[in-house]
Amino acid sequence: MYSQGLIGADGRTEETQDFLDRFQRRIDAEEKIEPMDAMPAGYRKTLVRQIGQHAHSEIVGMLPEGNWITRAPSLRRKAALLAKVQDEGGHGLYLYAAAETLGVSREEMTEELHCGKAKYSSIFNYPTLSWADIGIIGWLVDGAAIMNQIPLCRCSYGPYARAMIRVCKEESFHQRQGYEICMALAKGTPAQREMLQDALNRWWWPVLMMFGPHDADSLHSDQSMAWKIKRFSNDELRQKFIDATVPQAEYLGLTFPDPEMRWNEEKGGWDHGPIDWDEFWRVVKGFGPMACDRIAARRKAWEDGAWVREAALAHAEKRRARKMAAE
């Protein structure tokens, strides 16, 4: 892999105070850091962890919705959902490629996911029990993802920032698609409206957890913001998401499963009740309702696809050999 020869990829970049100061000045000047640039080991490690987790989330995130492709209520819905799931797979490939520019292989990242060392978004460890869940995922889960990801278009690491531009455009379409499903259900029969409200009740709190722990409990947030890998804190993004979502829910005639949610005139935003962080950490640590199923499905897909990877490598080797013989 070409990226294995990158400067500092072996961890031997001399990190003097002068080097660190010059690197931070580049960050502060809004310069993009590129793969061949020298960078602190901590910066590289943070990016590998974040981009890898992001890529895993896109791939694992195909599973809850893919489960409904054959059960979509119409051919139009089936085609739209199939296209969306395909988009998510593409997002994962963009992000794995971005992570590879930092000197880590896709095989390494996949192995870390399968053994539980690498994480993915906790939201994908919940089941999709009804068609309304697909609408809620598009509206809220993708909406929360967009709130997180739009600032990443200005991430200090060039390959990640550029990948996110296309990802965010497609995620915006996914959110509109999800909201349109919710609108159709909200205007439907009493049973359909009840199904939609039930889905919102089950997904609301896990969606708020997507933004990560409170700022005081976030281990990497301050340094990531100093390096401009991220631009806003977890709590800032969560608040922006709530303030944007409440009017949309009111339009649909939905109520939130939070008796403490109320408008705060002083801060100009919505207050919300306490989040169950015990549940969050339990799910993150692999004890979510669908955690075992998700990892089992990823392992099976990886193992079943081994012959395709082997055939592609063999074909590439034959082409290389023929090219060398012709020269």
C-alpha positions as CSV (number, residue, x, y, z in Angstrom):
1,M,0.0,0.0,0.0
2,Y,1.5,3.3,-1.1
3,S,0.6,5.1,2.2
4,Q,2.9,2.9,4.2
5,G,5.8,5.1,3.2
6,L,4.3,8.3,4.5
7,I,6.3,10.7,6.6
8,G,5.9,9.8,10.3
9,A,3.8,6.7,9.6
10,D,6.4,4.6,11.4
11,G,6.1,6.8,14.5
12,R,9.7,8.1,14.2
13,T,8.9,11.8,13.3
14,E,10.9,13.8,15.8
15,E,8.3,15.7,17.7
16,T,10.2,18.6,19.1
17,Q,8.4,21.6,20.6
18,D,9.4,23.6,17.6
19,F,7.8,21.0,15.3
20,L,4.6,20.9,17.3
21,D,4.4,24.7,17.4
22,R,4.9,24.9,13.6
23,F,2.3,22.2,13.0
24,Q,-0.2,24.1,15.3
25,R,0.4,27.3,13.4
26,R,-0.5,25.6,10.2
27,I,-3.7,24.4,11.8
28,D,-4.5,27.9,13.2
29,A,-3.9,29.3,9.7
30,E,-6.5,27.0,8.3
31,E,-4.0,25.1,6.1
32,K,-5.0,21.6,5.0
33,I,-2.7,18.8,6.2
34,E,-2.1,16.4,3.4
35,P,-0.9,12.7,3.5
36,M,2.7,13.4,2.8
37,D,3.0,16.2,5.4
38,A,4.8,15.5,8.7
39,M,2.3,15.4,11.5
40,P,2.3,14.5,15.2
41,A,1.6,10.9,16.0
42,G,-1.3,11.9,18.2
43,Y,-2.9,13.7,15.3
44,R,-2.5,10.7,13.0
45,K,-3.8,8.3,15.7
46,T,-6.8,10.5,16.4
47,L,-7.7,10.6,12.7
48,V,-7.3,6.9,12.2
49,R,-9.6,6.2,15.1
50,Q,-12.2,8.8,14.0
51,I,-12.2,8.0,10.3
52,G,-12.1,4.3,11.0
53,Q,-15.1,4.5,13.3
54,H,-16.9,6.7,10.8
55,A,-16.3,4.2,8.0
56,H,-17.4,1.2,10.1
57,S,-20.6,3.2,11.0
58,E,-21.5,3.7,7.4
59,I,-21.0,0.0,6.6
60,V,-22.7,-1.4,9.7
61,G,-25.4,1.3,9.2
62,M,-26.5,-0.5,6.0
63,L,-27.8,-3.5,8.0
64,P,-30.8,-2.0,9.9
65,E,-32.2,-0.5,6.6
66,G,-31.2,-3.3,4.3
67,N,-33.4,-5.6,6.4
68,W,-36.4,-3.6,5.0
69,I,-35.6,-3.5,1.3
70,T,-37.7,-6.6,0.6
71,R,-40.5,-5.4,2.8
72,A,-40.8,-1.8,1.6
73,P,-44.5,-0.9,1.0
74,S,-44.1,0.0,-2.6
75,L,-41.8,-0.4,-5.6
76,R,-40.9,3.3,-5.3
77,R,-40.0,3.0,-1.6
78,K,-38.0,-0.2,-2.4
79,A,-36.0,1.5,-5.1
80,A,-35.3,4.6,-3.0
81,L,-34.2,2.5,0.0
82,L,-32.0,0.3,-2.1
83,A,-30.3,3.4,-3.5
84,K,-29.8,4.8,0.0
85,V,-28.2,1.6,1.3
86,Q,-25.9,1.6,-1.8
87,D,-24.9,5.2,-1.0
88,E,-24.0,4.2,2.6
89,G,-21.7,1.5,1.3
90,G,-20.0,4.0,-1.0
91,H,-19.5,6.4,2.0
92,G,-17.7,3.6,3.8
93,L,-15.4,3.0,0.9
94,Y,-14.6,6.8,0.6
95,L,-13.7,6.8,4.3
96,Y,-11.7,3.6,4.4
97,A,-9.7,5.1,1.5
98,A,-9.2,8.3,3.4
99,A,-7.9,6.4,6.4
100,E,-5.5,4.4,4.3
101,T,-3.7,7.6,3.4
102,L,-2.7,7.7,7.1
103,G,-0.8,4.4,6.8
104,V,-3.4,1.9,8.1
105,S,-4.8,-0.8,5.8
106,R,-8.4,-1.7,5.3
107,E,-7.7,-5.2,6.5
108,E,-6.3,-3.9,9.8
109,M,-9.4,-1.7,10.3
110,T,-11.7,-4.6,9.5
111,E,-10.0,-6.9,11.9
112,E,-10.2,-4.3,14.7
113,L,-13.9,-4.0,14.0
114,H,-14.5,-7.8,14.1
115,C,-12.5,-8.3,17.3
116,G,-14.3,-5.4,19.1
117,K,-11.3,-3.1,19.4
118,A,-12.8,-0.6,16.9
119,K,-16.2,0.9,17.5
120,Y,-19.0,2.2,15.3
121,S,-22.0,4.4,16.1
122,S,-24.1,3.1,19.0
123,I,-27.3,3.9,17.1
124,F,-26.9,0.9,14.8
125,N,-27.2,-1.5,17.7
126,Y,-30.9,-0.9,17.9
127,P,-33.5,-3.0,15.9
128,T,-35.8,-1.7,13.1
129,L,-39.2,-3.0,14.2
130,S,-41.5,-1.3,11.7
131,W,-41.5,0.6,8.4
132,A,-41.8,3.8,10.5
133,D,-38.3,3.1,11.8
134,I,-36.9,3.6,8.3
135,G,-38.5,7.0,8.2
136,I,-37.2,7.9,11.6
137,I,-33.7,6.7,10.7
138,G,-33.7,8.9,7.6
139,W,-35.1,11.9,9.4
140,L,-33.4,11.8,12.8
141,V,-30.4,9.4,12.5
142,D,-29.2,10.9,9.2
143,G,-30.2,14.4,10.5
144,A,-27.9,13.9,13.5
145,A,-25.2,12.6,11.2
146,I,-25.4,15.6,9.0
147,M,-25.2,17.9,12.0
148,N,-22.0,16.1,13.0
149,Q,-20.6,15.8,9.5
150,I,-21.1,19.2,7.9
151,P,-18.3,20.7,10.1
152,L,-16.0,17.9,9.0
153,C,-16.0,19.4,5.5
154,R,-13.7,21.9,7.1
155,C,-11.6,19.3,8.9
156,S,-7.9,20.2,8.9
157,Y,-7.0,16.9,7.3
158,G,-7.5,17.3,3.5
159,P,-8.6,13.8,2.4
160,Y,-11.2,13.5,5.2
161,A,-12.6,17.0,4.5
162,R,-12.9,16.4,0.7
163,A,-14.6,13.0,1.2
164,M,-17.1,14.6,3.5
165,I,-18.3,17.1,0.9
166,R,-19.9,14.3,-1.2
167,V,-21.0,12.3,1.8
168,C,-22.9,15.3,3.2
169,K,-24.7,16.0,0.0
170,E,-26.0,12.5,-0.2
171,E,-26.9,12.4,3.5
172,S,-29.0,15.5,3.0
173,F,-31.0,13.7,0.4
174,H,-31.3,10.7,2.8
175,Q,-32.7,12.9,5.5
176,R,-35.3,14.5,3.1
177,Q,-36.3,11.0,2.0
178,G,-36.8,9.9,5.6
179,Y,-38.8,13.0,6.5
180,E,-41.0,12.4,3.5
181,I,-41.7,8.8,4.7
182,C,-42.6,10.3,8.1
183,M,-44.9,12.9,6.5
184,A,-46.8,10.2,4.6
185,L,-47.3,8.2,7.8
186,A,-48.3,11.3,9.8
187,K,-51.0,12.0,7.2
188,G,-52.1,8.3,7.1
189,T,-54.4,6.2,9.2
190,P,-54.6,6.3,13.0
191,A,-52.6,3.0,13.0
192,Q,-49.9,4.6,10.8
193,R,-49.6,7.7,13.0
194,E,-49.4,5.5,16.1
195,M,-46.6,3.4,14.4
196,L,-44.7,6.6,13.7
197,Q,-45.1,8.0,17.2
198,D,-43.9,4.6,18.6
199,A,-40.8,4.7,16.4
200,L,-40.0,8.2,17.6
201,N,-40.4,7.2,21.2
202,R,-37.9,4.3,20.7
203,W,-35.3,6.2,18.7
204,W,-35.2,9.7,20.2
205,W,-32.9,9.1,23.1
206,P,-30.5,6.9,21.2
207,V,-30.3,9.6,18.5
208,L,-29.3,12.2,21.1
209,M,-26.6,9.8,22.3
210,M,-25.1,9.8,18.8
211,F,-23.4,13.1,19.6
212,G,-21.3,11.5,22.3
213,P,-20.9,12.1,26.0
214,H,-21.2,15.5,27.6
215,D,-18.2,17.7,26.9
216,A,-16.9,17.3,30.5
217,D,-16.8,13.5,29.9
218,S,-15.4,13.5,26.4
219,L,-11.8,12.3,26.4
220,H,-10.6,13.5,23.0
221,S,-12.9,16.5,22.3
222,D,-10.6,19.3,23.4
223,Q,-7.5,18.1,21.5
224,S,-9.6,17.3,18.4
225,M,-11.0,20.9,18.4
226,A,-7.5,22.3,18.9
227,W,-6.3,20.4,15.8
228,K,-9.5,21.4,14.0
229,I,-10.4,17.9,13.3
230,K,-13.8,18.8,14.8
231,R,-15.2,22.3,15.0
232,F,-18.0,22.1,17.6
233,S,-18.3,20.3,20.9
234,N,-20.7,17.4,21.5
235,D,-23.1,19.4,23.5
236,E,-23.1,22.3,21.0
237,L,-24.0,19.9,18.2
238,R,-26.7,18.1,20.2
239,Q,-28.3,21.4,21.1
240,K,-28.3,22.6,17.5
241,F,-29.9,19.3,16.4
242,I,-32.7,19.5,19.0
243,D,-33.5,23.1,18.1
244,A,-33.7,22.2,14.4
245,T,-35.7,19.1,15.0
246,V,-38.5,20.2,17.4
247,P,-40.3,22.4,14.8
248,Q,-40.2,19.5,12.3
249,A,-41.8,17.2,14.8
250,E,-44.4,19.8,15.7
251,Y,-45.3,20.0,12.0
252,L,-45.8,16.2,11.9
253,G,-48.0,16.3,15.0
254,L,-45.5,14.2,17.0
255,T,-44.6,14.5,20.7
256,F,-41.2,13.8,22.2
257,P,-40.8,11.1,24.9
258,D,-39.3,13.8,27.2
259,P,-41.6,15.4,29.7
260,E,-38.9,17.9,30.6
261,M,-38.5,19.3,27.0
262,R,-39.5,23.0,27.0
263,W,-38.5,26.2,25.3
264,N,-35.9,28.3,27.2
265,E,-36.4,31.9,26.3
266,E,-33.2,33.0,28.0
267,K,-30.9,30.8,25.9
268,G,-33.1,30.8,22.8
269,G,-33.2,27.0,22.6
270,W,-34.9,23.9,23.9
271,D,-34.1,22.3,27.2
272,H,-34.3,18.6,27.5
273,G,-34.3,16.0,30.2
274,P,-31.3,13.8,31.4
275,I,-29.9,11.3,29.0
276,D,-29.3,7.8,30.2
277,W,-25.6,7.6,29.9
278,D,-25.5,4.2,31.5
279,E,-27.4,2.8,28.5
280,F,-25.0,4.7,26.1
281,W,-21.9,3.2,27.6
282,R,-23.5,-0.3,27.8
283,V,-24.3,-0.1,24.1
284,V,-20.9,1.3,23.1
285,K,-19.2,-1.6,25.0
286,G,-21.0,-4.1,22.8
287,F,-24.1,-4.9,24.8
288,G,-26.7,-3.2,22.6
289,P,-29.9,-5.1,21.5
290,M,-28.4,-6.0,18.1
291,A,-24.7,-5.8,18.8
292,C,-23.9,-9.5,18.3
293,D,-26.0,-9.7,15.2
294,R,-24.3,-6.7,13.6
295,I,-20.8,-8.0,14.1
296,A,-21.8,-11.5,13.1
297,A,-23.3,-10.1,9.9
298,R,-20.1,-8.1,9.1
299,R,-17.9,-11.2,9.8
300,K,-20.0,-13.3,7.5
301,A,-19.9,-10.7,4.7
302,W,-16.1,-10.4,5.0
303,E,-15.6,-14.2,5.0
304,D,-18.1,-14.7,2.1
305,G,-16.4,-12.0,0.1
306,A,-12.9,-13.4,0.5
307,W,-12.9,-15.2,-2.9
308,V,-13.8,-11.9,-4.6
309,R,-10.8,-10.1,-3.0
310,E,-8.5,-13.0,-3.9
311,A,-9.7,-13.1,-7.5
312,A,-9.3,-9.3,-7.8
313,L,-5.7,-9.5,-6.5
314,A,-4.9,-12.4,-8.8
315,H,-6.3,-10.5,-11.8
316,A,-4.3,-7.4,-10.9
317,E,-1.1,-9.5,-10.5
318,K,-1.7,-11.1,-13.9
319,R,-2.1,-7.7,-15.5
320,R,1.0,-6.4,-13.8
321,A,3.0,-9.5,-15.0
322,R,1.8,-9.0,-18.6
323,K,2.7,-5.4,-18.5
324,M,6.2,-6.1,-17.3
325,A,6.7,-8.8,-19.9
326,A,5.6,-6.5,-22.7
327,E,8.1,-3.9,-21.5
